[in-house]
Amino acid sequence: MRAPARPAISPATCPALAAVVLAALAGCTDLPPLPDAEAQRDTGYLALIPADQITGRVPPPGPGADAAPDLIPRAERLRARAARLGGPVIDDATRDRMQTGVVR
């Protein structure tokens, strides 16, 4: 008896082969025409403006007369919280204990 013939394409390569065939077919299509391509080609580039001229027009953010009344107390609470968090992360006793553990 003869052994069964091996398939020409293994099932593992089918997805890769399908992707290659689809990419090849997509490359054969014509691109759709762009609207007003001639008019866009004849326009010049936009003028560049220095960044300091752009940012100089924007007022700095801050609470004003039209700010909500609860924003100012909230801002004060957040500043106080930030001041409390500004201290050292590790207290002195823990730092000394950690240093003695490293020296061993």
GROMACS elastic network, one bead per residue, 0.5 to 0.9 nm:
[ bonds ]
;  ai    aj funct       b0    kb
    2     5     6  0.84681   500
    3     6     6  0.88472   500
    5     8     6  0.88543   500
    6     9     6  0.84961   500
    6    10     6  0.84374   500
    7    10     6  0.62335   500
    7    11     6  0.87630   500
    9    12     6  0.82975   500
    9    13     6  0.68072   500
    9    14     6  0.71217   500
   10    13     6  0.56233   500
   10    14     6  0.68315   500
   11    14     6  0.53256   500
   11    15     6  0.81522   500
   12    15     6  0.71448   500
   12    16     6  0.81386   500
   13    16     6  0.53427   500
   13    17     6  0.60563   500
   13    18     6  0.85760   500
   14    17     6  0.50674   500
   14    18     6  0.60351   500
   14    19     6  0.86011   500
   15    18     6  0.50566   500
   15    19     6  0.61925   500
   15    20     6  0.87196   500
   16    19     6  0.51087   500
   16    20     6  0.63193   500
   16    21     6  0.87057   500
   17    20     6  0.51385   500
   17    21     6  0.62052   500
   17    22     6  0.86223   500
   18    21     6  0.51274   500
   18    22     6  0.61168   500
   18    23     6  0.85643   500
   19    22     6  0.51695   500
   19    23     6  0.61185   500
   19    24     6  0.85815   500
   20    23     6  0.51420   500
   20    24     6  0.61491   500
   20    25     6  0.86261   500
   21    24     6  0.51149   500
   21    25     6  0.61885   500
   21    26     6  0.86072   500
   22    25     6  0.50858   500
   22    26     6  0.60885   500
   22    27     6  0.86129   500
   23    26     6  0.50710   500
   23    27     6  0.62430   500
   23    28     6  0.89241   500
   24    27     6  0.51684   500
   24    28     6  0.67114   500
   25    28     6  0.53061   500
   25    29     6  0.71736   500
   26    29     6  0.57162   500
   27    30     6  0.81854   500
   30    33     6  0.89550   500
   31    34     6  0.87183   500
   33    36     6  0.88824   500
   33    37     6  0.79014   500
   34    37     6  0.55462   500
   35    38     6  0.85055   500
   35    39     6  0.89352   500
   35    40     6  0.89165   500
   36    39     6  0.52786   500
   36    40     6  0.62709   500
   36    41     6  0.86474   500
   37    40     6  0.52094   500
   37    41     6  0.61576   500
   37    42     6  0.88665   500
   38    41     6  0.51726   500
   38    42     6  0.65270   500
   39    42     6  0.54033   500
   39    43     6  0.66968   500
   40    43     6  0.54794   500
   40    44     6  0.85787   500
   41    44     6  0.80489   500
   45    48     6  0.88740   500
   49    52     6  0.85356   500
   49    53     6  0.69920   500
   49    54     6  0.73810   500
   50    53     6  0.56659   500
   50    54     6  0.69618   500
   51    54     6  0.51427   500
   51    55     6  0.62084   500
   51    56     6  0.83379   500
   52    55     6  0.52741   500
   52    56     6  0.57103   500
   52    57     6  0.87670   500
   53    56     6  0.53021   500
   53    57     6  0.69795   500
   54    57     6  0.59394   500
   54    58     6  0.76324   500
   55    58     6  0.55881   500
   55    59     6  0.85919   500
   56    59     6  0.76744   500
   58    61     6  0.87710   500
   59    62     6  0.89027   500
   61    64     6  0.88603   500
   62    67     6  0.86484   500
   63    66     6  0.77098   500
   63    67     6  0.55082   500
   63    68     6  0.84058   500
   63    71     6  0.77497   500
   63    72     6  0.72324   500
   64    67     6  0.52750   500
   64    68     6  0.88379   500
   65    68     6  0.84514   500
   66    69     6  0.86238   500
   67    70     6  0.84032   500
   67    71     6  0.69748   500
   67    72     6  0.82826   500
   68    71     6  0.56297   500
   68    72     6  0.79442   500
   69    72     6  0.65003   500
   69    73     6  0.79744   500
   70    73     6  0.58137   500
   70    74     6  0.63213   500
   70    75     6  0.87710   500
   71    74     6  0.50769   500
   71    75     6  0.60353   500
   71    76     6  0.86583   500
   72    75     6  0.50868   500
   72    76     6  0.63103   500
   72    77     6  0.87390   500
   73    76     6  0.50318   500
   73    77     6  0.62264   500
   73    78     6  0.86431   500
   74    77     6  0.50552   500
   74    78     6  0.61818   500
   74    79     6  0.86283   500
   75    78     6  0.50752   500
   75    79     6  0.61794   500
   75    80     6  0.86518   500
   76    79     6  0.51177   500
   76    80     6  0.62276   500
   76    81     6  0.86272   500
   77    80     6  0.51184   500
   77    81     6  0.61614   500
   77    82     6  0.86222   500
   78    81     6  0.50168   500
   78    82     6  0.61212   500
   78    83     6  0.86068   500
   79    82     6  0.50587   500
   79    83     6  0.62253   500
   79    84     6  0.87380   500
   80    83     6  0.50746   500
   80    84     6  0.63367   500
   80    85     6  0.87382   500
   81    84     6  0.50954   500
   81    85     6  0.62591   500
   81    86     6  0.86808   500
   82    85     6  0.50508   500
   82    86     6  0.61713   500
   83    86     6  0.51292   500
   83    87     6  0.76966   500
   84    87     6  0.64935   500
   85    88     6  0.81327   500
   85    89     6  0.84230   500
   86    89     6  0.84681   500
   87    90     6  0.89617   500
   88    91     6  0.65382   500
   88    92     6  0.89421   500
   90    93     6  0.83567   500
   90    94     6  0.64043   500
   90    95     6  0.62636   500
   91    94     6  0.55685   500
   91    95     6  0.62454   500
   91    96     6  0.88396   500
   92    95     6  0.50238   500
   92    96     6  0.61600   500
   92    97     6  0.86321   500
   93    96     6  0.52293   500
   93    97     6  0.62650   500
   93    98     6  0.86542   500
   94    97     6  0.50648   500
   94    98     6  0.61007   500
   94    99     6  0.85970   500
   95    98     6  0.50775   500
   95    99     6  0.61667   500
   95   100     6  0.87461   500
   96    99     6  0.50893   500
   96   100     6  0.62977   500
   96   101     6  0.86770   500
   97   100     6  0.52936   500
   97   101     6  0.63413   500
   97   102     6  0.88817   500
   98   101     6  0.50993   500
   98   102     6  0.64186   500
   98   103     6  0.89294   500
   99   102     6  0.51692   500
   99   103     6  0.63610   500
  100   103     6  0.52585   500
  100   104     6  0.68304   500
  101   104     6  0.59919   500
